[in-house]
Amino acid sequence: MTVEPEFSTVTALRDRTFYNLQLVDDPEQVEIMVAGEEIHWPKGCILPRETGIQVLLEAADRDQMWSRHTWVEQ
């Protein structure tokens, strides 16, 4: 998970596979700055900052976290 001033990203491990939380179906790769490094990330998986914080707070109940959101394999 990253929480930047203008956006967030959420990645979770389930059954030995990594998944990204996705808000919209847009797989186009865009460049974002995370911890001072430029990385490529699916556009549909760039989230509002508040969404990342919300998911972090939900993480204690992983089953609910998985059912509440749309996840795509990384």
Backbone atoms as SQL, in Angstrom:
CREATE TABLE atoms (id INTEGER PRIMARY KEY, chain TEXT, resi INTEGER, resn TEXT, atom TEXT, x REAL, y REAL, z REAL);
INSERT INTO atoms VALUES
  (1, 'A', 1, 'MET', 'N', 0.840, -1.165, 0.000),
  (2, 'A', 1, 'MET', 'CA', 0.000, 0.000, 0.000),
  (3, 'A', 1, 'MET', 'C', 0.888, 1.232, 0.000),
  (4, 'A', 2, 'THR', 'N', 0.468, 2.195, -0.781),
  (5, 'A', 2, 'THR', 'CA', 1.107, 3.501, -0.725),
  (6, 'A', 2, 'THR', 'C', 0.016, 4.539, -0.508),
  (7, 'A', 3, 'VAL', 'N', 0.330, 5.504, 0.291),
  (8, 'A', 3, 'VAL', 'CA', -0.573, 6.642, 0.484),
  (9, 'A', 3, 'VAL', 'C', 0.261, 7.888, 0.252),
  (10, 'A', 4, 'GLU', 'N', 0.019, 8.512, -0.881),
  (11, 'A', 4, 'GLU', 'CA', 0.712, 9.732, -1.270),
  (12, 'A', 4, 'GLU', 'C', -0.243, 10.908, -1.040),
  (13, 'A', 5, 'PRO', 'N', 0.226, 12.129, -1.115),
  (14, 'A', 5, 'PRO', 'CA', -0.652, 13.278, -0.886),
  (15, 'A', 5, 'PRO', 'C', -1.853, 13.351, -1.843),
  (16, 'A', 6, 'GLU', 'N', -1.693, 12.857, -3.090),
  (17, 'A', 6, 'GLU', 'CA', -2.771, 12.994, -4.068),
  (18, 'A', 6, 'GLU', 'C', -3.425, 11.691, -4.484),
  (19, 'A', 7, 'PHE', 'N', -2.895, 10.537, -4.084),
  (20, 'A', 7, 'PHE', 'CA', -3.460, 9.251, -4.488),
  (21, 'A', 7, 'PHE', 'C', -2.969, 8.161, -3.548),
  (22, 'A', 8, 'SER', 'N', -3.504, 6.959, -3.755),
  (23, 'A', 8, 'SER', 'CA', -3.024, 5.791, -3.021),
  (24, 'A', 8, 'SER', 'C', -3.072, 4.583, -3.953),
  (25, 'A', 9, 'THR', 'N', -2.382, 3.521, -3.571),
  (26, 'A', 9, 'THR', 'CA', -2.454, 2.232, -4.249),
  (27, 'A', 9, 'THR', 'C', -2.545, 1.169, -3.163),
  (28, 'A', 10, 'VAL', 'N', -3.233, 0.078, -3.480),
  (29, 'A', 10, 'VAL', 'CA', -3.355, -1.016, -2.521),
  (30, 'A', 10, 'VAL', 'C', -3.062, -2.318, -3.246),
  (31, 'A', 11, 'THR', 'N', -2.127, -3.077, -2.715),
  (32, 'A', 11, 'THR', 'CA', -1.791, -4.401, -3.217),
  (33, 'A', 11, 'THR', 'C', -1.908, -5.367, -2.051),
  (34, 'A', 12, 'ALA', 'N', -2.511, -6.529, -2.310),
  (35, 'A', 12, 'ALA', 'CA', -2.682, -7.515, -1.247),
  (36, 'A', 12, 'ALA', 'C', -2.333, -8.901, -1.783),
  (37, 'A', 13, 'LEU', 'N', -1.860, -9.742, -0.883),
  (38, 'A', 13, 'LEU', 'CA', -1.500, -11.111, -1.215),
  (39, 'A', 13, 'LEU', 'C', -2.632, -12.035, -0.797),
  (40, 'A', 14, 'ARG', 'N', -3.051, -12.889, -1.744),
  (41, 'A', 14, 'ARG', 'CA', -4.086, -13.875, -1.439),
  (42, 'A', 14, 'ARG', 'C', -3.770, -15.150, -2.207),
  (43, 'A', 15, 'ASP', 'N', -3.700, -16.254, -1.506),
  (44, 'A', 15, 'ASP', 'CA', -3.409, -17.551, -2.125),
  (45, 'A', 15, 'ASP', 'C', -2.154, -17.494, -2.986),
  (46, 'A', 16, 'ARG', 'N', -1.102, -16.897, -2.467),
  (47, 'A', 16, 'ARG', 'CA', 0.215, -16.799, -3.108),
  (48, 'A', 16, 'ARG', 'C', 0.205, -15.993, -4.405),
  (49, 'A', 17, 'THR', 'N', -0.791, -15.119, -4.562),
  (50, 'A', 17, 'THR', 'CA', -0.884, -14.248, -5.733),
  (51, 'A', 17, 'THR', 'C', -1.127, -12.825, -5.253),
  (52, 'A', 18, 'PHE', 'N', -0.461, -11.861, -5.892),
  (53, 'A', 18, 'PHE', 'CA', -0.665, -10.455, -5.556),
  (54, 'A', 18, 'PHE', 'C', -1.783, -9.870, -6.401),
  (55, 'A', 19, 'TYR', 'N', -2.615, -9.049, -5.758),
  (56, 'A', 19, 'TYR', 'CA', -3.734, -8.384, -6.413),
  (57, 'A', 19, 'TYR', 'C', -3.691, -6.892, -6.105),
  (58, 'A', 20, 'ASN', 'N', -4.121, -6.095, -7.078),
  (59, 'A', 20, 'ASN', 'CA', -4.273, -4.655, -6.873),
  (60, 'A', 20, 'ASN', 'C', -5.754, -4.332, -6.727),
  (61, 'A', 21, 'LEU', 'N', -6.056, -3.422, -5.836),
  (62, 'A', 21, 'LEU', 'CA', -7.419, -2.922, -5.731),
  (63, 'A', 21, 'LEU', 'C', -7.673, -2.048, -6.956),
  (64, 'A', 22, 'GLN', 'N', -8.827, -2.250, -7.583),
  (65, 'A', 22, 'GLN', 'CA', -9.146, -1.535, -8.817),
  (66, 'A', 22, 'GLN', 'C', -10.481, -0.811, -8.666),
  (67, 'A', 23, 'LEU', 'N', -10.512, 0.457, -9.043),
  (68, 'A', 23, 'LEU', 'CA', -11.764, 1.217, -9.014),
  (69, 'A', 23, 'LEU', 'C', -12.471, 1.205, -10.361),
  (70, 'A', 24, 'VAL', 'N', -11.704, 1.280, -11.438),
  (71, 'A', 24, 'VAL', 'CA', -12.275, 1.251, -12.788),
  (72, 'A', 24, 'VAL', 'C', -11.437, 0.309, -13.651),
  (73, 'A', 25, 'ASP', 'N', -12.058, -0.241, -14.666),
  (74, 'A', 25, 'ASP', 'CA', -11.369, -1.168, -15.559),
  (75, 'A', 25, 'ASP', 'C', -10.578, -0.382, -16.598),
  (76, 'A', 26, 'ASP', 'N', -9.356, -0.022, -16.244),
  (77, 'A', 26, 'ASP', 'CA', -8.474, 0.704, -17.149),
  (78, 'A', 26, 'ASP', 'C', -7.052, 0.209, -16.920),
  (79, 'A', 27, 'PRO', 'N', -6.600, -0.783, -17.718),
  (80, 'A', 27, 'PRO', 'CA', -5.287, -1.377, -17.502),
  (81, 'A', 27, 'PRO', 'C', -4.121, -0.557, -18.046),
  (82, 'A', 28, 'GLU', 'N', -4.397, 0.584, -18.698),
  (83, 'A', 28, 'GLU', 'CA', -3.311, 1.408, -19.239),
  (84, 'A', 28, 'GLU', 'C', -2.298, 1.730, -18.137),
  (85, 'A', 29, 'GLN', 'N', -1.016, 1.538, -18.446),
  (86, 'A', 29, 'GLN', 'CA', 0.055, 1.814, -17.487),
  (87, 'A', 29, 'GLN', 'C', 0.404, 3.300, -17.527),
  (88, 'A', 30, 'VAL', 'N', 0.452, 3.915, -16.362),
  (89, 'A', 30, 'VAL', 'CA', 0.852, 5.313, -16.252),
  (90, 'A', 30, 'VAL', 'C', 2.006, 5.403, -15.260),
  (91, 'A', 31, 'GLU', 'N', 2.761, 6.472, -15.356),
  (92, 'A', 31, 'GLU', 'CA', 3.876, 6.688, -14.438),
  (93, 'A', 31, 'GLU', 'C', 3.391, 7.453, -13.215),
  (94, 'A', 32, 'ILE', 'N', 3.778, 6.958, -12.045),
  (95, 'A', 32, 'ILE', 'CA', 3.481, 7.657, -10.793),
  (96, 'A', 32, 'ILE', 'C', 4.758, 7.704, -9.962),
  (97, 'A', 33, 'MET', 'N', 4.819, 8.650, -9.052),
  (98, 'A', 33, 'MET', 'CA', 5.959, 8.760, -8.139),
  (99, 'A', 33, 'MET', 'C', 5.564, 8.159, -6.793),
  (100, 'A', 34, 'VAL', 'N', 6.322, 7.164, -6.356),
  (101, 'A', 34, 'VAL', 'CA', 6.085, 6.507, -5.071),
  (102, 'A', 34, 'VAL', 'C', 7.407, 6.488, -4.318),
  (103, 'A', 35, 'ALA', 'N', 7.417, 7.107, -3.169),
  (104, 'A', 35, 'ALA', 'CA', 8.623, 7.162, -2.325),
  (105, 'A', 35, 'ALA', 'C', 9.821, 7.673, -3.116),
  (106, 'A', 36, 'GLY', 'N', 9.583, 8.672, -3.956),
  (107, 'A', 36, 'GLY', 'CA', 10.657, 9.290, -4.708),
  (108, 'A', 36, 'GLY', 'C', 11.091, 8.541, -5.956),
  (109, 'A', 37, 'GLU', 'N', 10.417, 7.427, -6.266),
  (110, 'A', 37, 'GLU', 'CA', 10.756, 6.650, -7.456),
  (111, 'A', 37, 'GLU', 'C', 9.599, 6.664, -8.432),
  (112, 'A', 38, 'GLU', 'N', 9.920, 6.722, -9.711),
  (113, 'A', 38, 'GLU', 'CA', 8.916, 6.666, -10.755),
  (114, 'A', 38, 'GLU', 'C', 8.633, 5.203, -11.088),
  (115, 'A', 39, 'ILE', 'N', 7.353, 4.808, -11.013),
  (116, 'A', 39, 'ILE', 'CA', 6.969, 3.438, -11.345),
  (117, 'A', 39, 'ILE', 'C', 5.799, 3.481, -12.316),
  (118, 'A', 40, 'HIS', 'N', 5.552, 2.352, -12.997),
  (119, 'A', 40, 'HIS', 'CA', 4.394, 2.213, -13.871),
  (120, 'A', 40, 'HIS', 'C', 3.315, 1.465, -13.110),
  (121, 'A', 41, 'TRP', 'N', 2.074, 1.937, -13.230),
  (122, 'A', 41, 'TRP', 'CA', 0.968, 1.365, -12.473),
  (123, 'A', 41, 'TRP', 'C', -0.288, 1.418, -13.325),
  (124, 'A', 42, 'PRO', 'N', -1.171, 0.417, -13.223),
  (125, 'A', 42, 'PRO', 'CA', -2.420, 0.459, -13.988),
  (126, 'A', 42, 'PRO', 'C', -3.269, 1.672, -13.575),
  (127, 'A', 43, 'LYS', 'N', -3.716, 2.423, -14.557),
  (128, 'A', 43, 'LYS', 'CA', -4.479, 3.646, -14.297),
  (129, 'A', 43, 'LYS', 'C', -5.723, 3.378, -13.439),
  (130, 'A', 44, 'GLY', 'N', -6.408, 2.258, -13.686),
  (131, 'A', 44, 'GLY', 'CA', -7.617, 1.931, -12.925),
  (132, 'A', 44, 'GLY', 'C', -7.360, 1.544, -11.484),
  (133, 'A', 45, 'CYS', 'N', -6.071, 1.359, -11.133),
  (134, 'A', 45, 'CYS', 'CA', -5.699, 0.976, -9.766),
  (135, 'A', 45, 'CYS', 'C', -5.081, 2.137, -8.987),
  (136, 'A', 46, 'ILE', 'N', -5.144, 3.325, -9.556),
  (137, 'A', 46, 'ILE', 'CA', -4.713, 4.519, -8.826),
  (138, 'A', 46, 'ILE', 'C', -5.960, 5.058, -8.136),
  (139, 'A', 47, 'LEU', 'N', -5.910, 5.080, -6.834),
  (140, 'A', 47, 'LEU', 'CA', -7.082, 5.343, -6.001),
  (141, 'A', 47, 'LEU', 'C', -7.012, 6.720, -5.363),
  (142, 'A', 48, 'PRO', 'N', -8.175, 7.252, -4.980),
  (143, 'A', 48, 'PRO', 'CA', -8.138, 8.458, -4.151),
  (144, 'A', 48, 'PRO', 'C', -7.398, 8.149, -2.842),
  (145, 'A', 49, 'ARG', 'N', -6.722, 9.111, -2.309),
  (146, 'A', 49, 'ARG', 'CA', -5.952, 8.939, -1.070),
  (147, 'A', 49, 'ARG', 'C', -6.819, 8.340, 0.036),
  (148, 'A', 50, 'GLU', 'N', -8.045, 8.817, 0.153),
  (149, 'A', 50, 'GLU', 'CA', -8.949, 8.373, 1.217),
  (150, 'A', 50, 'GLU', 'C', -9.289, 6.890, 1.084),
  (151, 'A', 51, 'THR', 'N', -9.339, 6.378, -0.133),
  (152, 'A', 51, 'THR', 'CA', -9.650, 4.958, -0.335),
  (153, 'A', 51, 'THR', 'C', -8.556, 4.084, 0.257),
  (154, 'A', 52, 'GLY', 'N', -7.304, 4.440, 0.029),
  (155, 'A', 52, 'GLY', 'CA', -6.203, 3.674, 0.607),
  (156, 'A', 52, 'GLY', 'C', -6.254, 3.647, 2.125),
  (157, 'A', 53, 'ILE', 'N', -6.551, 4.772, 2.709),
  (158, 'A', 53, 'ILE', 'CA', -6.650, 4.847, 4.172),
  (159, 'A', 53, 'ILE', 'C', -7.815, 3.993, 4.664),
  (160, 'A', 54, 'GLN', 'N', -8.949, 4.041, 3.972),
  (161, 'A', 54, 'GLN', 'CA', -10.124, 3.251, 4.347),
  (162, 'A', 54, 'GLN', 'C', -9.806, 1.755, 4.298),
  (163, 'A', 55, 'VAL', 'N', -9.159, 1.303, 3.231),
  (164, 'A', 55, 'VAL', 'CA', -8.829, -0.113, 3.095),
  (165, 'A', 55, 'VAL', 'C', -7.842, -0.544, 4.184),
  (166, 'A', 56, 'LEU', 'N', -6.913, 0.296, 4.521),
  (167, 'A', 56, 'LEU', 'CA', -5.992, -0.008, 5.615),
  (168, 'A', 56, 'LEU', 'C', -6.753, -0.245, 6.913),
  (169, 'A', 57, 'LEU', 'N', -7.747, 0.571, 7.175),
  (170, 'A', 57, 'LEU', 'CA', -8.550, 0.402, 8.388),
  (171, 'A', 57, 'LEU', 'C', -9.408, -0.866, 8.339),
  (172, 'A', 58, 'GLU', 'N', -9.767, -1.322, 7.141),
  (173, 'A', 58, 'GLU', 'CA', -10.566, -2.533, 6.978),
  (174, 'A', 58, 'GLU', 'C', -9.723, -3.804, 7.025),
  (175, 'A', 59, 'ALA', 'N', -8.425, -3.693, 6.949),
  (176, 'A', 59, 'ALA', 'CA', -7.545, -4.848, 6.770),
  (177, 'A', 59, 'ALA', 'C', -7.648, -5.880, 7.890),
  (178, 'A', 60, 'ALA', 'N', -8.118, -5.510, 9.054),
  (179, 'A', 60, 'ALA', 'CA', -8.242, -6.470, 10.148),
  (180, 'A', 60, 'ALA', 'C', -9.242, -7.573, 9.808),
  (181, 'A', 61, 'ASP', 'N', -10.236, -7.262, 8.971),
  (182, 'A', 61, 'ASP', 'CA', -11.216, -8.252, 8.523),
  (183, 'A', 61, 'ASP', 'C', -10.983, -8.497, 7.035),
  (184, 'A', 62, 'ARG', 'N', -10.017, -9.358, 6.735),
  (185, 'A', 62, 'ARG', 'CA', -9.610, -9.568, 5.345),
  (186, 'A', 62, 'ARG', 'C', -10.739, -10.080, 4.461),
  (187, 'A', 63, 'ASP', 'N', -11.593, -10.962, 4.976),
  (188, 'A', 63, 'ASP', 'CA', -12.692, -11.475, 4.150),
  (189, 'A', 63, 'ASP', 'C', -13.609, -10.344, 3.700),
  (190, 'A', 64, 'GLN', 'N', -13.938, -9.458, 4.606),
  (191, 'A', 64, 'GLN', 'CA', -14.787, -8.326, 4.248),
  (192, 'A', 64, 'GLN', 'C', -14.055, -7.390, 3.278),
  (193, 'A', 65, 'MET', 'N', -12.775, -7.181, 3.500),
  (194, 'A', 65, 'MET', 'CA', -11.989, -6.331, 2.616),
  (195, 'A', 65, 'MET', 'C', -12.018, -6.892, 1.191),
  (196, 'A', 66, 'TRP', 'N', -11.880, -8.215, 1.043),
  (197, 'A', 66, 'TRP', 'CA', -11.890, -8.832, -0.284),
  (198, 'A', 66, 'TRP', 'C', -13.263, -8.741, -0.931),
  (199, 'A', 67, 'SER', 'N', -14.313, -8.902, -0.162),
  (200, 'A', 67, 'SER', 'CA', -15.648, -8.899, -0.760),
  (201, 'A', 67, 'SER', 'C', -16.153, -7.496, -1.061),
  (202, 'A', 68, 'ARG', 'N', -15.649, -6.516, -0.394),
  (203, 'A', 68, 'ARG', 'CA', -16.096, -5.131, -0.555),
  (204, 'A', 68, 'ARG', 'C', -15.530, -4.418, -1.774),
  (205, 'A', 69, 'HIS', 'N', -14.413, -4.908, -2.273),
  (206, 'A', 69, 'HIS', 'CA', -13.676, -4.199, -3.323),
  (207, 'A', 69, 'HIS', 'C', -13.435, -5.105, -4.525),
  (208, 'A', 70, 'THR', 'N', -13.054, -4.482, -5.635),
  (209, 'A', 70, 'THR', 'CA', -12.690, -5.227, -6.837),
  (210, 'A', 70, 'THR', 'C', -11.173, -5.349, -6.883),
  (211, 'A', 71, 'TRP', 'N', -10.713, -6.583, -7.072),
  (212, 'A', 71, 'TRP', 'CA', -9.285, -6.870, -7.090),
  (213, 'A', 71, 'TRP', 'C', -8.905, -7.477, -8.425),
  (214, 'A', 72, 'VAL', 'N', -7.739, -7.100, -8.953),
  (215, 'A', 72, 'VAL', 'CA', -7.242, -7.679, -10.205),
  (216, 'A', 72, 'VAL', 'C', -5.844, -8.220, -9.960),
  (217, 'A', 73, 'GLU', 'N', -5.561, -9.339, -10.598),
  (218, 'A', 73, 'GLU', 'CA', -4.258, -9.961, -10.426),
  (219, 'A', 73, 'GLU', 'C', -3.169, -9.050, -10.970),
  (220, 'A', 74, 'GLN', 'N', -2.101, -8.981, -10.244),
  (221, 'A', 74, 'GLN', 'CA', -0.988, -8.085, -10.616),
  (222, 'A', 74, 'GLN', 'C', -0.180, -8.656, -11.743);
